[in-house]
């Protein structure tokens, strides 16, 4: 995304990474979740790392409950 700087990134699961980003125009710092395989941002504007990790745990739990998991997800236990 244009106009933002990635301050840090870490692998959070087999399917997602979390990033801390700063928006260049406003200087606002927030967190986002991106798909591991494509780097596509799937959630942004999250307040802190814990909120981003809760988001990921929720999607991973949903994927485990669905027969065959979410489309494109690597199944984790």
Biopython code that builds the backbone (N, CA, C, O; Angstrom):
import numpy as np
from Bio.PDB.StructureBuilder import StructureBuilder

atoms = [
    (1, "UNK", "N", (0.843, -1.176, 0.000)),
    (1, "UNK", "CA", (0.000, 0.000, 0.000)),
    (1, "UNK", "C", (0.890, 1.243, 0.000)),
    (1, "UNK", "O", (1.835, 1.331, 0.785)),
    (2, "UNK", "N", (0.600, 2.172, -0.851)),
    (2, "UNK", "CA", (1.363, 3.407, -0.950)),
    (2, "UNK", "C", (1.042, 4.286, 0.258)),
    (2, "UNK", "O", (-0.103, 4.340, 0.708)),
    (3, "UNK", "N", (2.042, 4.961, 0.771)),
    (3, "UNK", "CA", (1.833, 5.893, 1.867)),
    (3, "UNK", "C", (1.968, 5.292, 3.237)),
    (3, "UNK", "O", (1.529, 5.887, 4.221)),
    (4, "UNK", "N", (2.562, 4.127, 3.322)),
    (4, "UNK", "CA", (2.803, 3.528, 4.628)),
    (4, "UNK", "C", (4.162, 2.863, 4.656)),
    (4, "UNK", "O", (4.686, 2.442, 3.625)),
    (5, "UNK", "N", (4.724, 2.774, 5.846)),
    (5, "UNK", "CA", (6.021, 2.154, 6.051)),
    (5, "UNK", "C", (5.842, 0.970, 6.991)),
    (5, "UNK", "O", (5.242, 1.113, 8.056)),
    (6, "UNK", "N", (6.354, -0.192, 6.612)),
    (6, "UNK", "CA", (6.293, -1.368, 7.476)),
    (6, "UNK", "C", (7.420, -1.248, 8.505)),
    (6, "UNK", "O", (8.598, -1.218, 8.151)),
    (7, "UNK", "N", (7.037, -1.181, 9.784)),
    (7, "UNK", "CA", (8.012, -1.048, 10.863)),
    (7, "UNK", "C", (8.527, -2.398, 11.333)),
    (7, "UNK", "O", (9.656, -2.506, 11.812)),
    (8, "UNK", "N", (7.698, -3.426, 11.194)),
    (8, "UNK", "CA", (8.087, -4.768, 11.609)),
    (8, "UNK", "C", (7.090, -5.784, 11.095)),
    (8, "UNK", "O", (5.929, -5.459, 10.844)),
    (9, "UNK", "N", (7.550, -7.017, 10.940)),
    (9, "UNK", "CA", (6.688, -8.086, 10.448)),
    (9, "UNK", "C", (7.120, -9.374, 11.110)),
    (9, "UNK", "O", (8.313, -9.629, 11.277)),
    (10, "UNK", "N", (6.132, -10.200, 11.493)),
    (10, "UNK", "CA", (6.465, -11.499, 12.065)),
    (10, "UNK", "C", (5.440, -12.538, 11.642)),
    (10, "UNK", "O", (4.261, -12.231, 11.466)),
    (11, "UNK", "N", (5.902, -13.769, 11.482)),
    (11, "UNK", "CA", (5.016, -14.865, 11.139)),
    (11, "UNK", "C", (4.180, -15.195, 12.380)),
    (11, "UNK", "O", (4.722, -15.429, 13.461)),
    (12, "UNK", "N", (2.868, -15.210, 12.213)),
    (12, "UNK", "CA", (1.984, -15.470, 13.338)),
    (12, "UNK", "C", (1.339, -16.844, 13.262)),
    (12, "UNK", "O", (0.926, -17.388, 14.286)),
    (13, "UNK", "N", (1.249, -17.406, 12.080)),
    (13, "UNK", "CA", (0.704, -18.758, 11.890)),
    (13, "UNK", "C", (1.158, -19.244, 10.526)),
    (13, "UNK", "O", (1.892, -18.554, 9.818)),
    (14, "UNK", "N", (0.710, -20.448, 10.163)),
    (14, "UNK", "CA", (1.061, -20.991, 8.854)),
    (14, "UNK", "C", (0.432, -20.187, 7.721)),
    (14, "UNK", "O", (0.881, -20.263, 6.578)),
    (15, "UNK", "N", (-0.609, -19.418, 8.039)),
    (15, "UNK", "CA", (-1.363, -18.700, 7.024)),
    (15, "UNK", "C", (-1.224, -17.182, 7.067)),
    (15, "UNK", "O", (-1.534, -16.511, 6.082)),
    (16, "UNK", "N", (-0.762, -16.627, 8.190)),
    (16, "UNK", "CA", (-0.783, -15.175, 8.360)),
    (16, "UNK", "C", (0.495, -14.623, 8.968)),
    (16, "UNK", "O", (1.193, -15.305, 9.719)),
    (17, "UNK", "N", (0.786, -13.379, 8.630)),
    (17, "UNK", "CA", (1.828, -12.592, 9.288)),
    (17, "UNK", "C", (1.165, -11.345, 9.865)),
    (17, "UNK", "O", (0.131, -10.892, 9.373)),
    (18, "UNK", "N", (1.771, -10.801, 10.910)),
    (18, "UNK", "CA", (1.317, -9.516, 11.455)),
    (18, "UNK", "C", (2.387, -8.485, 11.152)),
    (18, "UNK", "O", (3.584, -8.771, 11.169)),
    (19, "UNK", "N", (1.921, -7.281, 10.874)),
    (19, "UNK", "CA", (2.835, -6.175, 10.563)),
    (19, "UNK", "C", (2.466, -4.952, 11.388)),
    (19, "UNK", "O", (1.290, -4.659, 11.607)),
    (20, "UNK", "N", (3.484, -4.255, 11.836)),
    (20, "UNK", "CA", (3.266, -2.943, 12.435)),
    (20, "UNK", "C", (3.596, -1.927, 11.349)),
    (20, "UNK", "O", (4.674, -1.976, 10.756)),
    (21, "UNK", "N", (2.678, -1.015, 11.091)),
    (21, "UNK", "CA", (2.857, -0.053, 10.003)),
    (21, "UNK", "C", (2.654, 1.376, 10.500)),
    (21, "UNK", "O", (1.932, 1.622, 11.466)),
    (22, "UNK", "N", (3.304, 2.300, 9.819)),
    (22, "UNK", "CA", (3.128, 3.732, 10.106)),
    (22, "UNK", "C", (2.693, 4.400, 8.814)),
    (22, "UNK", "O", (3.316, 4.227, 7.767)),
    (23, "UNK", "N", (1.613, 5.166, 8.906)),
    (23, "UNK", "CA", (1.123, 5.909, 7.751)),
    (23, "UNK", "C", (1.917, 7.196, 7.629)),
    (23, "UNK", "O", (2.017, 7.966, 8.585)),
    (24, "UNK", "N", (2.478, 7.427, 6.462)),
    (24, "UNK", "CA", (3.411, 8.531, 6.270)),
    (24, "UNK", "C", (2.746, 9.897, 6.404)),
    (24, "UNK", "O", (3.351, 10.820, 6.948)),
    (25, "UNK", "N", (1.526, 10.042, 5.923)),
    (25, "UNK", "CA", (0.862, 11.347, 5.969)),
    (25, "UNK", "C", (0.492, 11.762, 7.388)),
    (25, "UNK", "O", (0.645, 12.925, 7.761)),
    (26, "UNK", "N", (-0.003, 10.792, 8.188)),
    (26, "UNK", "CA", (-0.492, 11.130, 9.526)),
    (26, "UNK", "C", (0.470, 10.753, 10.639)),
    (26, "UNK", "O", (0.388, 11.295, 11.741)),
    (27, "UNK", "N", (1.387, 9.822, 10.358)),
    (27, "UNK", "CA", (2.291, 9.335, 11.399)),
    (27, "UNK", "C", (1.634, 8.302, 12.306)),
    (27, "UNK", "O", (2.268, 7.808, 13.237)),
    (28, "UNK", "N", (0.379, 7.970, 12.048)),
    (28, "UNK", "CA", (-0.345, 6.993, 12.862)),
    (28, "UNK", "C", (0.301, 5.618, 12.714)),
    (28, "UNK", "O", (0.665, 5.204, 11.614)),
    (29, "UNK", "N", (0.438, 4.912, 13.849)),
    (29, "UNK", "CA", (0.987, 3.559, 13.857)),
    (29, "UNK", "C", (-0.135, 2.597, 14.189)),
    (29, "UNK", "O", (-0.886, 2.819, 15.139)),
    (30, "UNK", "N", (-0.254, 1.528, 13.412)),
    (30, "UNK", "CA", (-1.270, 0.504, 13.682)),
    (30, "UNK", "C", (-0.732, -0.846, 13.227)),
    (30, "UNK", "O", (0.401, -0.956, 12.759)),
    (31, "UNK", "N", (-1.552, -1.851, 13.372)),
    (31, "UNK", "CA", (-1.176, -3.221, 13.025)),
    (31, "UNK", "C", (-2.076, -3.732, 11.919)),
    (31, "UNK", "O", (-3.209, -3.278, 11.759)),
    (32, "UNK", "N", (-1.559, -4.681, 11.159)),
    (32, "UNK", "CA", (-2.359, -5.314, 10.121)),
    (32, "UNK", "C", (-2.009, -6.789, 10.037)),
    (32, "UNK", "O", (-0.953, -7.227, 10.495)),
    (33, "UNK", "N", (-2.921, -7.543, 9.441)),
    (33, "UNK", "CA", (-2.741, -8.971, 9.218)),
    (33, "UNK", "C", (-2.664, -9.182, 7.717)),
    (33, "UNK", "O", (-3.469, -8.634, 6.965)),
    (34, "UNK", "N", (-1.688, -9.982, 7.278)),
    (34, "UNK", "CA", (-1.519, -10.267, 5.853)),
    (34, "UNK", "C", (-1.423, -11.772, 5.638)),
    (34, "UNK", "O", (-0.975, -12.509, 6.515)),
    (35, "UNK", "N", (-1.848, -12.213, 4.466)),
    (35, "UNK", "CA", (-1.718, -13.617, 4.095)),
    (35, "UNK", "C", (-0.242, -13.945, 3.899)),
    (35, "UNK", "O", (0.483, -13.191, 3.249)),
    (36, "UNK", "N", (0.203, -15.065, 4.456)),
    (36, "UNK", "CA", (1.616, -15.458, 4.357)),
    (36, "UNK", "C", (2.055, -15.708, 2.926)),
    (36, "UNK", "O", (3.151, -15.312, 2.529)),
    (37, "UNK", "N", (1.211, -16.358, 2.159)),
    (37, "UNK", "CA", (1.626, -16.761, 0.816)),
    (37, "UNK", "C", (1.668, -15.612, -0.178)),
    (37, "UNK", "O", (2.554, -15.570, -1.031)),
    (38, "UNK", "N", (0.727, -14.679, -0.085)),
    (38, "UNK", "CA", (0.656, -13.607, -1.078)),
    (38, "UNK", "C", (1.094, -12.239, -0.561)),
    (38, "UNK", "O", (1.427, -11.353, -1.347)),
    (39, "UNK", "N", (1.092, -12.068, 0.758)),
    (39, "UNK", "CA", (1.406, -10.761, 1.334)),
    (39, "UNK", "C", (0.247, -9.789, 1.282)),
    (39, "UNK", "O", (0.389, -8.631, 1.674)),
    (40, "UNK", "N", (-0.904, -10.249, 0.802)),
    (40, "UNK", "CA", (-2.089, -9.400, 0.712)),
    (40, "UNK", "C", (-2.623, -9.078, 2.097)),
    (40, "UNK", "O", (-2.802, -9.978, 2.919)),
    (41, "UNK", "N", (-2.879, -7.806, 2.363)),
    (41, "UNK", "CA", (-3.433, -7.390, 3.639)),
    (41, "UNK", "C", (-4.885, -7.835, 3.727)),
    (41, "UNK", "O", (-5.688, -7.553, 2.838)),
    (42, "UNK", "N", (-5.216, -8.539, 4.817)),
    (42, "UNK", "CA", (-6.590, -9.016, 4.995)),
    (42, "UNK", "C", (-7.320, -8.270, 6.108)),
    (42, "UNK", "O", (-8.548, -8.320, 6.177)),
    (43, "UNK", "N", (-6.587, -7.581, 6.976)),
    (43, "UNK", "CA", (-7.192, -6.744, 8.016)),
    (43, "UNK", "C", (-6.194, -5.643, 8.352)),
    (43, "UNK", "O", (-4.998, -5.905, 8.482)),
    (44, "UNK", "N", (-6.680, -4.419, 8.494)),
    (44, "UNK", "CA", (-5.777, -3.312, 8.815)),
    (44, "UNK", "C", (-6.433, -2.392, 9.830)),
    (44, "UNK", "O", (-7.625, -2.503, 10.116)),
    (45, "UNK", "N", (-5.638, -1.488, 10.366)),
    (45, "UNK", "CA", (-6.160, -0.533, 11.342)),
    (45, "UNK", "C", (-6.370, -1.126, 12.718)),
    (45, "UNK", "O", (-7.136, -0.585, 13.515)),
    (46, "UNK", "N", (-5.697, -2.239, 13.010)),
    (46, "UNK", "CA", (-5.841, -2.886, 14.305)),
    (46, "UNK", "C", (-5.027, -2.124, 15.349)),
    (46, "UNK", "O", (-3.935, -1.632, 15.064)),
    (47, "UNK", "N", (-5.568, -2.037, 16.542)),
    (47, "UNK", "CA", (-4.996, -1.183, 17.586)),
    (47, "UNK", "C", (-3.635, -1.664, 18.067)),
    (47, "UNK", "O", (-2.719, -0.861, 18.241)),
    (48, "UNK", "N", (-3.499, -2.967, 18.281)),
    (48, "UNK", "CA", (-2.232, -3.478, 18.812)),
    (48, "UNK", "C", (-1.984, -4.899, 18.323)),
    (48, "UNK", "O", (-2.827, -5.501, 17.658)),
    (49, "UNK", "N", (-0.824, -5.417, 18.663)),
    (49, "UNK", "CA", (-0.422, -6.756, 18.245)),
    (49, "UNK", "C", (-1.375, -7.810, 18.782)),
    (49, "UNK", "O", (-1.711, -8.758, 18.072)),
    (50, "UNK", "N", (-1.814, -7.659, 20.022)),
    (50, "UNK", "CA", (-2.727, -8.632, 20.623)),
    (50, "UNK", "C", (-4.034, -8.727, 19.845)),
    (50, "UNK", "O", (-4.567, -9.821, 19.660)),
    (51, "UNK", "N", (-4.552, -7.593, 19.391)),
    (51, "UNK", "CA", (-5.776, -7.609, 18.596)),
    (51, "UNK", "C", (-5.543, -8.337, 17.274)),
    (51, "UNK", "O", (-6.405, -9.091, 16.822)),
    (52, "UNK", "N", (-4.398, -8.120, 16.661)),
    (52, "UNK", "CA", (-4.073, -8.807, 15.405)),
    (52, "UNK", "C", (-3.979, -10.307, 15.629)),
    (52, "UNK", "O", (-4.462, -11.086, 14.807)),
    (53, "UNK", "N", (-3.362, -10.724, 16.732)),
    (53, "UNK", "CA", (-3.234, -12.153, 17.023)),
    (53, "UNK", "C", (-4.593, -12.780, 17.331)),
    (53, "UNK", "O", (-4.834, -13.928, 16.957)),
    (54, "UNK", "N", (-5.482, -12.053, 18.004)),
    (54, "UNK", "CA", (-6.850, -12.561, 18.253)),
    (54, "UNK", "C", (-7.580, -12.774, 16.936)),
    (54, "UNK", "O", (-8.285, -13.769, 16.764)),
    (55, "UNK", "N", (-7.413, -11.848, 16.017)),
    (55, "UNK", "CA", (-8.010, -11.965, 14.685)),
    (55, "UNK", "C", (-7.543, -13.263, 14.017)),
    (55, "UNK", "O", (-8.351, -14.022, 13.484)),
    (56, "UNK", "N", (-6.232, -13.504, 14.054)),
    (56, "UNK", "CA", (-5.656, -14.689, 13.426)),
    (56, "UNK", "C", (-6.152, -15.961, 14.109)),
    (56, "UNK", "O", (-6.529, -16.915, 13.429)),
    (57, "UNK", "N", (-6.159, -15.989, 15.437)),
    (57, "UNK", "CA", (-6.639, -17.179, 16.150)),
    (57, "UNK", "C", (-8.083, -17.489, 15.785)),
    (57, "UNK", "O", (-8.451, -18.656, 15.653)),
    (58, "UNK", "N", (-8.903, -16.462, 15.622)),
    (58, "UNK", "CA", (-10.298, -16.663, 15.233)),
    (58, "UNK", "C", (-10.433, -17.290, 13.863)),
    (58, "UNK", "O", (-11.213, -18.225, 13.686)),
    (59, "UNK", "N", (-9.678, -16.787, 12.878)),
    (59, "UNK", "CA", (-9.742, -17.345, 11.526)),
    (59, "UNK", "C", (-9.192, -18.758, 11.479)),
    (59, "UNK", "O", (-9.728, -19.611, 10.772)),
    (60, "UNK", "N", (-8.118, -19.015, 12.234)),
    (60, "UNK", "CA", (-7.557, -20.370, 12.270)),
    (60, "UNK", "C", (-8.540, -21.335, 12.926)),
    (60, "UNK", "O", (-8.678, -22.471, 12.471)),
    (61, "UNK", "N", (-9.225, -20.907, 13.985)),
    (61, "UNK", "CA", (-10.225, -21.759, 14.642)),
    (61, "UNK", "C", (-11.384, -22.051, 13.692)),
    (61, "UNK", "O", (-11.860, -23.184, 13.629)),
    (62, "UNK", "N", (-11.836, -21.049, 12.961)),
    (62, "UNK", "CA", (-12.900, -21.258, 11.985)),
    (62, "UNK", "C", (-12.462, -22.250, 10.920)),
    (62, "UNK", "O", (-13.235, -23.129, 10.539)),
    (63, "UNK", "N", (-11.245, -22.122, 10.440)),
    (63, "UNK", "CA", (-10.735, -23.016, 9.413)),
    (63, "UNK", "C", (-10.703, -24.462, 9.907)),
    (63, "UNK", "O", (-11.004, -25.385, 9.151)),
    (64, "UNK", "N", (-10.334, -24.661, 11.191)),
    (64, "UNK", "CA", (-10.300, -26.016, 11.754)),
    (64, "UNK", "C", (-11.705, -26.615, 11.849)),
    (64, "UNK", "O", (-11.868, -27.826, 11.704)),
    (65, "UNK", "N", (-12.711, -25.789, 12.087)),
    (65, "UNK", "CA", (-14.085, -26.286, 12.235)),
    (65, "UNK", "C", (-14.728, -26.671, 10.915)),
    (65, "UNK", "O", (-15.621, -27.517, 10.882)),
    (66, "UNK", "N", (-14.285, -26.059, 9.832)),
    (66, "UNK", "CA", (-14.880, -26.339, 8.527)),
    (66, "UNK", "C", (-14.238, -27.571, 7.902)),
    (66, "UNK", "O", (-13.021, -27.746, 7.963)),
    (67, "UNK", "N", (-15.059, -28.415, 7.307)),
    (67, "UNK", "CA", (-14.552, -29.595, 6.625)),
    (67, "UNK", "C", (-13.663, -29.152, 5.459)),
    (67, "UNK", "O", (-14.138, -28.525, 4.513)),
    (68, "UNK", "N", (-12.397, -29.476, 5.532)),
    (68, "UNK", "CA", (-11.449, -29.069, 4.488)),
    (68, "UNK", "C", (-10.840, -27.700, 4.725)),
    (68, "UNK", "O", (-9.947, -27.293, 3.982)),
    (69, "UNK", "N", (-11.292, -26.985, 5.732)),
    (69, "UNK", "CA", (-10.741, -25.678, 6.071)),
    (69, "UNK", "C", (-11.190, -24.565, 5.136)),
    (69, "UNK", "O", (-11.922, -24.806, 4.177)),
    (70, "UNK", "N", (-10.756, -23.373, 5.414)),
    (70, "UNK", "CA", (-11.046, -22.231, 4.551)),
    (70, "UNK", "C", (-10.293, -22.371, 3.236)),
    (70, "UNK", "O", (-9.196, -22.928, 3.215)),
    (71, "UNK", "N", (-10.857, -21.879, 2.145)),
    (71, "UNK", "CA", (-10.170, -21.978, 0.842)),
    (71, "UNK", "C", (-8.779, -21.334, 0.898)),
    (71, "UNK", "O", (-8.624, -20.197, 1.341)),
    (72, "UNK", "N", (-7.785, -22.080, 0.444)),
    (72, "UNK", "CA", (-6.419, -21.572, 0.401)),
    (72, "UNK", "C", (-5.660, -21.660, 1.707)),
    (72, "UNK", "O", (-4.477, -21.322, 1.753)),
    (73, "UNK", "N", (-6.311, -22.107, 2.773)),
    (73, "UNK", "CA", (-5.654, -22.210, 4.084)),
    (73, "UNK", "C", (-4.866, -23.495, 4.197)),
    (73, "UNK", "O", (-5.295, -24.549, 3.728)),
    (74, "UNK", "N", (-3.698, -23.394, 4.832)),
    (74, "UNK", "CA", (-2.965, -24.580, 5.234)),
    (74, "UNK", "C", (-3.604, -25.023, 6.546)),
    (74, "UNK", "O", (-3.755, -24.209, 7.457)),
    (75, "UNK", "N", (-3.976, -26.281, 6.658)),
    (75, "UNK", "CA", (-4.621, -26.758, 7.866)),
    (75, "UNK", "C", (-3.595, -26.912, 8.987)),
    (75, "UNK", "O", (-2.541, -27.521, 8.805)),
    (76, "UNK", "N", (-3.922, -26.351, 10.144)),
    (76, "UNK", "CA", (-3.062, -26.440, 11.325)),
    (76, "UNK", "C", (-3.869, -27.108, 12.429)),
    (76, "UNK", "O", (-5.099, -27.087, 12.412)),
    (77, "UNK", "N", (-3.172, -27.697, 13.379)),
    (77, "UNK", "CA", (-3.852, -28.407, 14.459)),
    (77, "UNK", "C", (-3.909, -27.563, 15.689)),
    (77, "UNK", "O", (-4.447, -27.993, 16.708)),
]
sb = StructureBuilder()
sb.init_structure("model")
sb.init_model(0)
sb.init_chain("A")
sb.init_seg("    ")
for serial, (resi, resn, name, xyz) in enumerate(atoms, 1):
    if name == "N":
        sb.init_residue(resn, " ", resi, " ")
    sb.init_atom(name, np.array(xyz, "f"), 0.0, 1.0, " ", f" {name:<3s}", serial, name[0])
structure = sb.get_structure()
